[in-house]
Structures are given as structure tokens and as C-alpha cells.
Amino acid sequence: MKRGWILLLPVLVFLFVARNPLFGATDLVVLEKEVVRQGEIFQVSVISSRVIERCSVRYRDNEVLLKTEGRRAKGFFGFDLAEKPGEKVLKVVISRGGTEVTEEKRVRVVDARFPVQRIDGVPDSYVNPDKKSLRRIMEEKKLLDSLWTSSSQDIFWSGNFIPPLEGFQGHGFGRRRVINGQPRSPHTGLDCTAPEGTPVRAVNRGVVRVARDLFFSGNSVVIDHGGGLFSMYFHLKEMFVKEGEVVEKGELIGTVGMTGRATGPHLHFGVRFVNERVDPTGLFR
């Protein structure tokens, strides 16, 4: 009981100050968690005494917009899977009443201790690509790198996020991969094994920014949900959307396949906050 009052006290003080004309504009910033693992998504909520015009979370060069509704703002953030453990400072920037204020919040990032994943039987062309393939890989990397920093300033998503396919149980985020005995980059998404042809749906409303065949990820769809939040759907058998198209939450965008560097039919589902590679699981709580 005593702990409950301690947690409630900041909210009660804020409500008193917000309703008292003797005080100026006030803001309350609440983080879902103050200790998170590398790559873990957490919610950020803001309550203001005035209508919020714009609100964002900034960390280093990355800025993720929160969804604003009247005097409230809400959204998500997460530190990259390779973020060095330790205390971090987030800047929550709030624009209301023609003024901009910055609230600093401290978050401690702890080591996620990602395991090693060994994958054998991958065709050598996907482990040691030839020069022509390497040029293609570099061009596709430039495309994606420029995409992460060019998200729409409009927020398209709303409400809860839904899993991309029925019975979704993803695994493998952050694993340090050794492919055919050779160390490779960590796994930046969740893999979900499913029969080939299983419907894949958009987790929320957004604009399709990529819908094409990529060297490693095969038939790939990337959706921009606005404000720096992206979702990715890789190794698809079929793609039913085109670049530039607006898709709604739950809309069919493709089917499970095994295109690109895949040893069996599955969906690779990923999420990014600008340059932060994060575990998608946190979107579905």
C-alpha cells in the first residue's frame, strides 16, 4: 500500500500543479522502464498542462516522434542491440503553447547476453558473394541506410500493434551468427517458422517504402509508420503491395516464403527506430 502511494505521488502533484493557475505550463514524462536490455522496446508517455503540438525522444543523432493527442503524447523507444551497457540520457522534447522544453530522463542499459547461433548448409554464394553480388549488396545497403533517416514526419500508426501473422512466435533476436563456420553480423529481427504461403499482414498503418527483391532478405517489404518507426518483413514468397502505397493495420502484404538467404520457409520480422535495431516483441505488449 505504501509503495502504491509513492508511485502515485508524482501524478497527484502534477495534477495539482497543472490545474493551478498560479503555476506555468508543466509536463510529466513517464518511462515504462528505467532499466532495459540492449534492443528492448519501452513506452514513453507525456502529459502536459497544455496542448502538445509536437513531442519526440532524442538520443544522439536519432529522433523518434511520439503520437500526440491533445495534452498527451505516447510512443516507443529502444536502444540498439549493440548499445554499450551503462547509464544513458534521453531527451524528451515537448512543443506546446509556442514554446519548446526539454526533459532529460536517465535509463540504464544492461547486457542482454545474446547467445551464439550456428547455421550450416547455407549456399556459399550467400556467405562469400562474388564481386557482382557485392556491388548489389552495397547498393542495397545504401538504399536502406538512407531510408532509416528519412521517415515521414507524420505519424501513421494508431492503437495497438498486431503480430504480422497468426500464431506468431518469433525467436533469435540479437543472436551472434556463425554461418557455415564464419562469424557474421548479429540477427536484427525475429524469425517465425511457418508453412510457405502463410498470410503476412501489416502490424499497423503506414507507407510502403520498400517492396522489392533484395540479395540477403529476398522479397522484402519495409513499412514506414512515421516518426522514425519502421517494420520489416523478409524472405516473402509473394508481395501484394507496391512502394508508395498506404497500407492499413492488418492488411495482407505478402506470404511466408524462403527467398534470399534462408534455409527454410519463415518470416523474418524486424523493427527499427531510425538507426536503433530493436526487438519487435515490445510492440505487442
Buried (B, 14 or more C-beta within 10 A) or exposed (E): EEEEEEEEEEEEEBBEBBEEEEEEBBBBBBBBEEEBBBBBBBBBBBBBBBEBBBBBBBBEEBBBBBBBEEBBBBBBBBBBBBBEEEEBEBBBBBBBBEEEBEEEBEBEBEEBEBEEBEBEEBEEEBBEBEEEBEEEBEEBEEBBEEBBEEBBEEBBBEEEBBBBBEEBEBEBBBBBBBBBEEEBEBBBBBBBEBEEEBBBBBBBBBBBBBBBEBBBBBBBBBBBBBBBBBBBBBBBBBBBBEEEBEBEBEBEBBBBBBBBBBEEBBBBBBBBBBBBBBBBBBBBE
